[in-house]
Amino acid sequence: MIDFDEINPLDWHNTRFLTTIPKHFSTITVETQYKFMLQWLTENTRGRIGITKEIKEGHDYLFYTSYPENRNKYLVGFEDDEEALFFRLKF
């Protein structure tokens, strides 16, 4: 049986993974397989996370607000700075 302490309210209300990255999030650009990254984030973090595709044109960045499936370069935003550091050490 699952204890109430083990349930993450963000998962319960489906608000943990965002399709946009708010300005106050810490961001990291990473090249990896999407499914592997998503599995790792689900198992090892508890806060809110935003994942977007990243396309760099000159000095400007364009972000697409949908879950990326077919590219290997992502911009990942973390609400918790500690989780961002933990993710950076892994990837």
VEXVOVEX-174604 format. One line per field, with one value per residue: residue in three letters; y, z, x of N, C-alpha, C, CB in turn. Coordinates in steps of 0.1 Angstrom, whole numbers, plus 5000, padded with zeros to 4 digits. Glycine has a CB too. Layout:
type <- ALA ...
nc2 <- Y ...
nc3 <- Z ...
nc1 <- X ...
cac2 <- Y ...
cac3 <- Z ...
cac1 <- X ...
cc2 <- Y ...
cc3 <- Z ...
cc1 <- X ...
cbc2 <- Y ...
cbc3 <- Z ...
cbc1 <- X ...
This chain:
type <- MET ILE ASP PHE ASP GLU ILE ASN PRO LEU ASP TRP HIS ASN THR ARG PHE LEU THR THR ILE PRO LYS HIS PHE SER THR ILE THR VAL GLU THR GLN TYR LYS PHE MET LEU GLN TRP LEU THR GLU ASN THR ARG GLY ARG ILE GLY ILE THR LYS GLU ILE LYS GLU GLY HIS ASP TYR LEU PHE TYR THR SER TYR PRO GLU ASN ARG ASN LYS TYR LEU VAL GLY PHE GLU ASP ASP GLU GLU ALA LEU PHE PHE ARG LEU LYS PHE
nc2 <- 4988 5023 5050 5082 5101 5093 5101 5123 5155 5171 5152 5139 5158 5163 5183 5185 5181 5206 5223 5246 5269 5287 5320 5321 5297 5275 5268 5243 5232 5203 5174 5144 5112 5115 5098 5084 5105 5116 5094 5093 5118 5115 5095 5106 5132 5157 5181 5208 5207 5219 5212 5218 5220 5231 5256 5272 5303 5324 5347 5346 5328 5304 5289 5261 5251 5224 5189 5175 5150 5140 5151 5156 5176 5195 5220 5222 5231 5238 5242 5239 5246 5228 5203 5209 5211 5184 5171 5181 5170 5144 5144
nc3 <- 5000 4993 5010 5021 5021 5001 4977 4951 4949 4926 4905 4909 4902 4876 4869 4869 4848 4825 4794 4787 4797 4826 4835 4859 4863 4864 4837 4815 4787 4769 4752 4745 4746 4744 4758 4776 4792 4802 4817 4837 4849 4860 4879 4896 4904 4921 4918 4898 4862 4831 4796 4765 4729 4714 4692 4677 4664 4652 4676 4689 4706 4699 4711 4711 4722 4728 4735 4728 4705 4684 4682 4694 4710 4738 4759 4792 4820 4855 4885 4910 4921 4931 4920 4893 4893 4901 4879 4859 4866 4860 4832
nc1 <- 5008 5005 5018 5006 5027 5044 5032 5035 5022 5023 5025 5001 4982 4989 5008 5035 5054 5061 5052 5063 5088 5091 5103 5117 5129 5157 5178 5190 5209 5208 5220 5206 5188 5153 5134 5150 5159 5135 5126 5146 5143 5117 5121 5141 5137 5116 5103 5089 5093 5103 5103 5116 5120 5150 5161 5187 5193 5216 5222 5199 5173 5149 5120 5101 5069 5061 5062 5092 5100 5115 5141 5174 5184 5177 5161 5160 5142 5144 5126 5137 5169 5187 5180 5185 5213 5219 5209 5225 5250 5245 5239
cac2 <- 5000 5035 5060 5096 5108 5089 5106 5137 5162 5175 5141 5136 5168 5164 5197 5184 5184 5217 5224 5259 5271 5300 5328 5319 5283 5273 5261 5236 5226 5189 5165 5131 5106 5120 5088 5081 5117 5117 5084 5097 5129 5110 5087 5112 5146 5158 5195 5211 5207 5223 5206 5223 5219 5243 5259 5284 5311 5335 5350 5345 5314 5302 5278 5255 5247 5211 5179 5171 5136 5135 5158 5152 5188 5200 5229 5216 5241 5233 5251 5237 5247 5216 5193 5213 5207 5170 5167 5185 5161 5131 5145
cac3 <- 5000 4992 5020 5015 5020 4989 4965 4947 4944 4912 4896 4910 4895 4863 4867 4872 4835 4818 4780 4786 4809 4832 4835 4871 4863 4860 4825 4810 4774 4769 4740 4749 4741 4752 4767 4787 4800 4809 4828 4847 4856 4867 4890 4905 4909 4927 4915 4884 4852 4817 4786 4752 4718 4713 4679 4679 4652 4656 4691 4695 4708 4696 4718 4707 4734 4727 4740 4717 4704 4673 4682 4705 4718 4746 4769 4804 4831 4868 4895 4921 4916 4935 4910 4881 4895 4901 4865 4851 4869 4853 4818
cac1 <- 5000 5012 5016 5004 5040 5050 5025 5039 5010 5025 5022 4987 4974 4995 5014 5049 5061 5055 5055 5070 5098 5089 5116 5124 5135 5171 5178 5202 5208 5214 5218 5204 5176 5142 5128 5159 5160 5122 5125 5155 5137 5106 5126 5151 5133 5102 5098 5083 5103 5099 5111 5113 5130 5158 5166 5195 5195 5224 5223 5185 5168 5135 5116 5088 5062 5055 5071 5100 5101 5124 5153 5183 5188 5166 5163 5153 5142 5141 5122 5146 5182 5194 5176 5192 5227 5219 5206 5237 5260 5242 5240
cc2 <- 5012 5045 5074 5104 5104 5095 5120 5144 5167 5164 5138 5145 5171 5177 5196 5187 5195 5217 5238 5260 5286 5307 5325 5305 5284 5264 5255 5230 5213 5182 5150 5125 5110 5110 5085 5093 5118 5106 5088 5108 5124 5103 5095 5126 5146 5172 5196 5212 5211 5218 5212 5219 5232 5245 5272 5291 5323 5336 5349 5330 5314 5289 5273 5249 5234 5201 5174 5156 5132 5143 5154 5164 5194 5211 5225 5227 5234 5244 5251 5237 5234 5205 5196 5209 5191 5165 5170 5175 5147 5133 5155
cc3 <- 5000 5003 5014 5013 5007 4976 4963 4942 4930 4902 4897 4902 4880 4860 4869 4859 4827 4803 4777 4798 4814 4834 4848 4873 4859 4848 4821 4796 4774 4756 4746 4743 4750 4762 4779 4797 4808 4820 4840 4856 4865 4880 4900 4909 4914 4923 4901 4874 4838 4807 4773 4742 4718 4698 4681 4665 4656 4671 4697 4696 4706 4703 4713 4720 4733 4731 4728 4717 4694 4673 4694 4713 4725 4755 4781 4815 4844 4877 4907 4916 4920 4925 4897 4882 4895 4887 4857 4854 4862 4838 4814
cc1 <- 5009 5008 5013 5017 5047 5044 5030 5026 5011 5022 5007 4978 4980 5000 5029 5057 5054 5059 5062 5079 5096 5103 5124 5131 5149 5171 5191 5199 5215 5211 5217 5191 5164 5136 5136 5159 5147 5121 5134 5149 5125 5111 5134 5148 5119 5096 5093 5095 5096 5108 5107 5123 5138 5163 5174 5197 5203 5226 5209 5181 5153 5131 5102 5081 5055 5066 5079 5102 5112 5137 5161 5187 5176 5170 5154 5154 5137 5136 5131 5160 5190 5192 5183 5206 5228 5217 5219 5249 5258 5244 5250
cbc2 <- 5000 5042 5061 5103 5104 5074 5105 5136 5174 5181 5128 5137 5181 5160 5206 5170 5171 5230 5222 5271 5269 5299 5342 5321 5274 5267 5270 5224 5236 5182 5166 5130 5091 5125 5075 5078 5129 5115 5070 5101 5140 5101 5075 5112 5155 5157 5205 5223 5193 5238 5190 5238 5216 5244 5260 5281 5314 5348 5363 5352 5309 5301 5280 5244 5258 5208 5167 5178 5130 5137 5173 5145 5198 5189 5244 5203 5252 5225 5248 5224 5259 5211 5192 5228 5212 5164 5174 5199 5159 5127 5150
cbc3 <- 5012 4978 5031 5024 5032 4988 4967 4937 4954 4910 4900 4925 4902 4852 4877 4876 4827 4824 4771 4785 4804 4845 4835 4883 4853 4872 4813 4820 4763 4781 4730 4765 4741 4742 4759 4782 4792 4799 4822 4842 4846 4859 4885 4898 4897 4942 4918 4884 4851 4816 4786 4752 4705 4723 4668 4686 4645 4650 4693 4686 4723 4681 4733 4696 4739 4713 4747 4718 4699 4661 4682 4700 4709 4753 4765 4809 4827 4874 4900 4929 4922 4949 4908 4879 4909 4910 4859 4855 4884 4856 4813
cbc1 <- 4990 5010 5028 4994 5049 5050 5010 5050 5007 5039 5030 4983 4974 4984 5008 5052 5063 5058 5043 5060 5112 5082 5113 5115 5127 5180 5174 5205 5214 5209 5229 5203 5177 5131 5125 5173 5162 5111 5130 5169 5132 5097 5134 5164 5135 5103 5108 5075 5110 5097 5111 5111 5124 5170 5155 5208 5182 5218 5229 5175 5171 5132 5116 5089 5053 5050 5064 5114 5088 5117 5152 5194 5196 5159 5159 5159 5132 5153 5107 5142 5189 5190 5161 5191 5232 5207 5194 5242 5261 5228 5226
